[in-house]
């Protein structure tokens, strides 16, 4: 008989201000939740409501550097130079 596959968990760490922490603790006490259950439930609800997002539609800000675009341009320039040297040799 096969044993169940182990669930894999990942740890997430983030910081809250004291005010945010107090508000969350008050909410959790009033709803009889632990902060961990609160965050898991909030995350699950968010994912369920936004599940149909398209992974190809990433927001790219105007100020984002185009490092990889420059890499493509450099490769194109190198291939042009290589072609020129081949033509000069022949």
KETIMAR-938037 format. One record per residue: residue in one letter; chain; x, y, z of N, C-alpha, C in turn. Coordinates in Angstrom, 2 decimals, decimal comma, padded with zeros to 5 digits, always signed. Each point is the difference from the previous one (the first is absolute). Layout:
<sites>
+------+------+---------+---------+---------+---------+---------+---------+---------+---------+---------+
: code : unit :     n_X :     n_Y :     n_Z :    ca_X :    ca_Y :    ca_Z :     c_X :     c_Y :     c_Z :
+------+------+---------+---------+---------+---------+---------+---------+---------+---------+---------+
:    a :    A :       X :       Y :       Z :       X :       Y :       Z :       X :       Y :       Z :
...
+------+------+---------+---------+---------+---------+---------+---------+---------+---------+---------+
</sites>
This chain:
<sites>
+------+------+---------+---------+---------+---------+---------+---------+---------+---------+---------+
: code : unit :     n_X :     n_Y :     n_Z :    ca_X :    ca_Y :    ca_Z :     c_X :     c_Y :     c_Z :
+------+------+---------+---------+---------+---------+---------+---------+---------+---------+---------+
:    x :    A : +000,84 : -001,18 : +000,00 : -000,84 : +001,18 : +000,00 : +000,89 : +001,25 : +000,00 :
:    x :    A : -000,27 : +000,91 : -000,94 : +000,80 : +001,20 : -000,12 : -000,37 : +001,02 : +001,07 :
:    x :    A : +001,00 : +000,69 : +000,49 : -000,28 : +001,07 : +000,95 : -000,31 : +001,28 : -000,77 :
:    x :    A : -000,69 : +000,90 : +000,66 : -000,36 : +001,26 : -000,64 : +001,24 : +000,81 : -000,31 :
:    x :    A : -000,06 : +000,73 : -001,09 : +001,12 : +000,88 : -000,34 : +000,04 : +001,16 : +000,99 :
:    x :    A : +001,21 : +000,36 : +000,40 : +000,14 : +001,10 : +000,94 : -000,33 : +001,32 : -000,68 :
:    x :    A : -000,68 : +000,88 : +000,72 : -000,26 : +001,34 : -000,51 : +001,24 : +000,84 : +000,22 :
:    x :    A : +000,32 : +000,80 : -000,99 : +001,16 : +000,86 : +000,11 : -000,45 : +001,41 : +000,32 :
:    x :    A : +000,63 : +000,60 : +000,96 : -000,34 : +001,36 : +000,41 : +001,22 : +000,89 : -000,17 :
:    x :    A : -000,26 : +001,26 : -000,27 : +001,06 : +001,00 : -000,11 : -000,25 : +001,08 : +001,03 :
:    x :    A : +001,07 : +000,56 : +000,51 : -000,09 : +001,02 : +001,03 : +000,03 : +001,38 : -000,64 :
:    x :    A : -000,88 : +000,88 : +000,45 : -000,05 : +001,38 : -000,47 : +000,17 : +000,91 : +001,20 :
:    x :    A : +000,85 : +001,00 : -000,14 : +000,24 : +000,94 : +001,09 : -000,24 : +001,41 : -000,53 :
:    x :    A : -000,77 : +000,80 : +000,74 : -000,19 : +001,39 : -000,35 : -000,20 : +000,81 : +001,27 :
:    x :    A : +000,17 : +001,30 : -000,10 : -000,08 : +000,86 : +001,17 : -001,26 : +000,84 : -000,05 :
:    x :    A : -000,55 : +000,27 : +001,20 : -001,17 : +000,85 : +000,16 : +000,35 : +001,12 : +000,97 :
:    x :    A : -000,67 : +001,12 : -000,16 : +000,18 : +001,06 : +000,98 : -000,72 : -000,42 : +001,29 :
:    x :    A : +000,31 : +000,67 : +001,09 : -000,65 : -000,34 : +001,28 : -001,51 : +000,19 : -000,10 :
:    x :    A : -000,41 : +001,07 : -000,68 : -001,43 : +000,29 : -000,14 : -000,70 : -001,11 : -000,79 :
:    x :    A : +000,60 : -000,43 : -001,10 : -000,58 : -001,09 : -000,80 : -000,08 : -001,28 : +000,83 :
:    x :    A : +001,06 : -000,27 : +000,75 : +000,03 : -001,21 : +000,83 : -001,11 : +000,02 : +001,05 :
:    x :    A : -000,21 : +001,16 : +000,65 : -001,06 : +000,11 : +001,01 : -001,37 : -000,20 : -000,62 :
:    x :    A : -000,23 : +000,60 : -001,17 : -001,29 : -000,13 : -000,67 : -000,27 : -001,45 : -000,36 :
:    x :    A : +001,00 : -000,67 : -000,54 : -000,17 : -001,42 : -000,37 : -000,25 : -000,85 : +001,23 :
:    x :    A : +000,74 : +000,25 : +001,07 : -000,23 : -000,77 : +001,24 : -001,39 : +000,22 : +000,56 :
:    x :    A : -000,48 : +001,24 : -000,01 : -001,35 : +000,28 : +000,48 : -001,04 : -000,72 : -000,86 :
:    x :    A : +000,18 : +000,05 : -001,30 : -000,92 : -000,68 : -000,91 : +000,01 : -001,51 : +000,26 :
:    x :    A : +001,20 : -000,56 : +000,13 : +000,12 : -001,44 : +000,22 : -000,66 : -000,42 : +001,32 :
:    x :    A : +000,19 : +000,79 : +001,05 : -000,65 : -000,33 : +001,28 : -001,51 : +000,06 : -000,12 :
:    x :    A : -000,51 : +000,99 : -000,72 : -001,46 : +000,15 : -000,12 : -000,61 : -001,13 : -000,82 :
:    x :    A : +000,75 : -000,54 : -000,97 : -000,50 : -001,08 : -000,86 : +000,48 : -001,37 : +000,44 :
:    x :    A : +000,75 : -000,04 : +001,11 : +000,57 : -001,24 : +000,53 : +000,87 : -000,72 : -001,03 :
:    x :    A : +000,90 : +000,75 : -000,58 : +000,97 : -000,53 : -000,96 : +001,40 : +000,23 : +000,52 :
:    x :    A : +000,92 : -000,81 : -000,46 : +001,40 : +000,30 : +000,26 : +000,47 : +000,89 : -001,15 :
:    x :    A : +001,02 : +000,81 : +000,21 : +000,50 : +000,82 : -001,12 : +000,42 : -000,85 : -001,20 :
:    x :    A : +000,55 : -001,19 : +000,25 : +000,41 : -000,88 : -001,08 : -001,22 : -000,43 : -000,83 :
:    x :    A : -001,08 : -000,39 : +000,66 : -001,22 : -000,40 : -000,71 : -000,60 : +001,19 : -000,75 :
:    x :    A : +000,09 : +001,19 : +000,61 : -000,51 : +001,21 : -000,65 : +000,73 : +000,23 : -001,33 :
:    x :    A : +001,34 : -000,05 : +000,02 : +000,76 : +000,25 : -001,21 : -000,22 : -001,09 : -001,05 :
:    x :    A : -000,09 : -001,25 : +000,44 : -000,26 : -001,08 : -000,95 : -001,36 : +000,17 : -000,67 :
:    x :    A : -001,01 : +000,34 : +000,81 : -001,34 : +000,17 : -000,54 : -000,07 : +001,20 : -000,95 :
:    x :    A : +000,63 : +001,12 : +000,38 : +000,01 : +001,19 : -000,84 : +000,72 : -000,27 : -001,31 :
:    x :    A : +001,12 : -000,72 : +000,06 : +000,75 : -000,33 : -001,20 : -000,81 : -000,92 : -000,91 :
:    x :    A : -000,64 : -001,00 : +000,60 : -000,81 : -000,94 : -000,79 : -001,14 : +000,73 : -000,69 :
:    x :    A : -000,70 : +000,89 : +000,73 : -001,10 : +000,76 : -000,60 : +000,50 : +000,87 : -001,15 :
:    x :    A : +001,14 : +000,63 : +000,17 : +000,57 : +000,85 : -001,04 : +000,33 : -000,82 : -001,25 :
:    x :    A : +000,61 : -001,16 : +000,21 : +000,38 : -000,85 : -001,14 : -001,25 : -000,51 : -000,73 :
:    x :    A : -001,01 : -000,40 : +000,74 : -001,23 : -000,52 : -000,61 : -000,67 : +001,07 : -000,86 :
:    x :    A : -000,02 : +001,24 : +000,48 : -000,64 : +001,08 : -000,75 : +000,83 : +000,47 : -001,18 :
:    x :    A : +001,29 : -000,27 : +000,00 : +000,89 : +000,45 : -001,07 : +000,66 : -001,16 : -000,72 :
:    x :    A : -000,65 : -001,15 : +000,01 : +000,59 : -001,21 : -000,57 : +000,15 : +000,09 : -001,51 :
:    x :    A : -000,89 : +000,72 : -000,68 : -000,02 : +000,02 : -001,45 : +000,97 : +001,00 : -000,62 :
:    x :    A : +001,00 : +000,43 : +000,76 : +000,97 : +000,95 : -000,55 : +000,84 : -000,67 : -001,08 :
:    x :    A : +000,45 : +000,80 : -000,94 : +000,83 : -000,52 : -001,08 : +001,46 : +000,24 : +000,36 :
:    x :    A : +000,80 : -001,04 : +000,01 : +001,39 : +000,12 : +000,42 : +000,83 : +000,79 : -001,01 :
:    x :    A : -000,50 : +000,19 : -001,22 : +000,74 : +000,75 : -001,00 : -000,23 : +001,50 : +000,10 :
:    x :    A : -000,95 : +000,42 : +000,82 : -000,33 : +001,41 : +000,13 : +000,66 : +000,62 : +001,22 :
:    x :    A : +001,31 : +000,10 : -000,02 : +000,70 : +000,63 : +001,09 : +000,03 : +001,50 : -000,25 :
:    x :    A : -000,17 : +000,77 : +001,07 : +000,06 : +001,45 : -000,12 : +001,46 : +000,43 : -000,05 :
:    x :    A : +000,35 : +000,74 : -001,04 : +001,37 : +000,51 : -000,12 : -000,09 : +001,51 : +000,09 :
:    x :    A : +000,63 : +000,55 : +001,01 : -000,07 : +001,44 : +000,19 : +000,88 : +000,71 : -001,03 :
:    x :    A : -000,28 : +001,30 : -000,18 : +000,75 : +000,78 : -000,97 : +001,47 : +000,11 : +000,39 :
:    x :    A : +000,28 : -000,02 : +001,29 : +001,35 : +000,21 : +000,50 : +000,84 : -001,28 : +000,06 :
:    x :    A : -000,58 : -001,11 : -000,39 : +000,74 : -001,26 : +000,09 : +001,10 : -000,03 : -001,05 :
:    x :    A : +001,17 : -000,44 : +000,41 : +001,12 : -000,11 : -000,92 : -000,22 : -001,13 : -000,98 :
:    x :    A : +000,45 : +000,19 : -001,21 : -000,14 : -001,01 : -001,04 : +001,35 : -000,69 : -000,19 :
:    x :    A : +000,47 : -000,68 : +001,03 : +001,31 : -000,63 : -000,06 : +000,05 : -001,13 : -001,03 :
:    x :    A : -001,04 : -000,80 : -000,03 : +000,01 : -001,14 : -000,90 : -000,21 : +000,44 : -001,44 :
:    x :    A : -000,71 : +001,12 : -000,21 : -000,15 : +000,53 : -001,34 : +001,36 : +000,43 : -000,53 :
:    x :    A : +000,81 : +000,60 : +000,87 : +001,33 : +000,42 : -000,40 : +000,87 : -001,20 : -000,33 :
:    x :    A : -000,20 : -001,08 : +000,72 : +000,76 : -001,22 : -000,27 : -000,30 : -000,51 : -001,41 :
:    x :    A : -001,27 : +000,04 : -000,40 : -000,39 : -000,41 : -001,35 : +000,63 : +000,91 : -001,04 :
:    x :    A : +000,01 : +001,32 : +000,26 : +000,60 : +000,94 : -000,93 : +001,50 : -000,26 : -000,15 :
:    x :    A : +000,67 : -000,30 : +001,10 : +001,43 : -000,28 : -000,04 : +000,27 : -001,25 : -000,84 :
:    x :    A : -000,84 : -001,02 : +000,18 : +000,18 : -001,23 : -000,78 : -000,22 : +000,27 : -001,48 :
:    x :    A : -000,98 : +000,84 : -000,33 : -000,25 : +000,35 : -001,40 : +001,19 : +000,74 : -000,58 :
:    x :    A : +000,56 : +000,95 : +000,77 : +001,17 : +000,75 : -000,47 : +001,18 : -000,93 : -000,22 :
:    x :    A : +000,20 : -000,95 : +000,92 : +001,11 : -000,95 : -000,14 : -000,18 : -000,86 : -001,25 :
:    x :    A : -001,22 : -000,42 : -000,27 : -000,23 : -000,82 : -001,19 : +000,21 : +000,83 : -001,26 :
:    x :    A : -000,36 : +001,30 : +000,03 : +000,25 : +000,88 : -001,14 : +001,50 : +000,16 : -000,24 :
:    x :    A : +000,75 : +000,16 : +001,09 : +001,46 : +000,14 : -000,09 : +000,61 : -001,28 : -000,56 :
:    x :    A : -000,49 : -001,15 : +000,48 : +000,50 : -001,29 : -000,49 : -000,25 : -000,14 : -001,50 :
:    x :    A : -001,18 : +000,40 : -000,46 : -000,32 : -000,08 : -001,42 : +000,92 : +000,92 : -000,82 :
:    x :    A : +000,27 : +001,18 : +000,50 : +000,86 : +000,95 : -000,68 : +001,42 : -000,55 : -000,14 :
:    x :    A : +000,50 : -000,61 : +001,09 : +001,36 : -000,55 : -000,06 : +000,07 : -001,18 : -000,95 :
:    x :    A : -001,05 : -000,80 : -000,06 : -000,05 : -001,12 : -000,94 : +000,02 : +000,52 : -001,44 :
:    x :    A : -000,76 : +001,06 : -000,23 : -000,04 : +000,58 : -001,36 : +001,33 : +000,61 : -000,37 :
:    x :    A : +000,69 : +000,60 : +000,96 : +001,29 : +000,60 : -000,27 : +001,06 : -001,06 : -000,27 :
:    x :    A : -000,10 : -001,13 : +000,67 : +000,95 : -001,09 : -000,17 : -000,15 : -000,62 : -001,37 :
:    x :    A : -001,25 : -000,18 : -000,40 : -000,26 : -000,63 : -001,30 : +000,31 : +001,00 : -001,06 :
+------+------+---------+---------+---------+---------+---------+---------+---------+---------+---------+
</sites>
